[in-house]
Amino acid sequence: MPRFFVTATAAILLAASERPLPAQCEPSPPVRKILDKAALRDEDGLSRVEQQARRTAILNEGLDLHPHDYFLLRRLILSEEDSDAKIRSAKAAREKYPHRPVYELIYAESLFGRDTPEAIRQLEALKKSHPELTRAHYVLASVSGWGKFKDAARVKTELDGFLTACPAPLDAGVLNIATNYGAKETLAGLAAALRQRLEKETDPLLSSVWEGL
């Protein structure tokens, strides 16, 4: 009979997954519902302008309940199709809330595609000045996975940095990056920690995470 064991990495991630996760590891259940509603899957017959107006209204209502939430802000500010509009919106929000570093993070994200080197520079600075901004690691891992800025070693480093703070995030995007770039022991630990969390969840909106697992 085969003997089953948990690697040291897996054991660490399993233990860490029992701790409360920082706010940026994953959307909270209420925010997850707002984001799903803002996807407008059940609202047919709307023009593109009407869809954008409806989405903006839903996200602003969500922000009234969850002020400065990263996931809502990101969807609201970066949903603009025009790069200049994204940057303008992100810059205006950053200037309105200069003492909220989450807006610095979103502004850096808005620069991708227009001034990617500057976006990377700002994210690297934010990691040092505001280590609580765990999504800075994830965003850097994402941008380093493709195109002219592709850097597999950097993806792995940033993924490890994100998983140190967020050992079992209920986020299909993280799973996708981990599957493509994570070390075997990292994947083993992440899968075990995620399964432990998911087996306690009943939220149907987590189906994509189950599928990724």
C-alpha positions, 0 to 999 in steps of 0.5 A: 500500500502506498504511503501518503505524505505532505511535503514541508512546503505543503505543510507550511501552506496548510498551516498558514491557510488557517490564519485570516488572510489579508484583504487583498488575497481574494475578494470577500464573499459580499464583494464576490457577489457584487463583482458577479452582478457587475458582470451583467450576465443576466442583463441582455439588450443593453448597448455598450454605453448602457452596460458601462453605465449599469456596471459603474452604478453597481460597482459604486453601490458596492463601494458605498458598502465596502469603501476602498475595496481593491477588487471593486476599485480595480474593476471600476477604474480599469474597466475603461476600454481606452487606456488614457481613460483608465489612466485619468480615472486612476490618477484622479482617484489617487489624487482624491485619496493620497493617503490610501496606498491602494490607489497607488497600486491601481494607478500603477496597474493603469500604466500597463501597455502605455508605460509598462516599465514605469508601472513595474518600477512603481509596483516594486517601490510599493512592495517595499513601502507598503508590504500589505499590498499583496496584489503588487506581487500578483500583478508583477507575476501576471505581467512577467508571464507574457510578451516582451516583459516575459520573465519566468524566474520573476514570475516564480519569485513574485508568485512565491511572494504572493503565496507567502502572504496568501497561502490559499487564495480563492482566486482562479487567476492565481491557480493559473499562474501557479500551474504554469510557473510554480514549482512542484512543491509549491503546487502541492502545497497550494492544492492541499491548502486550497482543498482544505478551504474549499471543502468548507465553502458552499459559495457557487461563485467559487466554481472556477476555483474548484475547476482550477484545483 
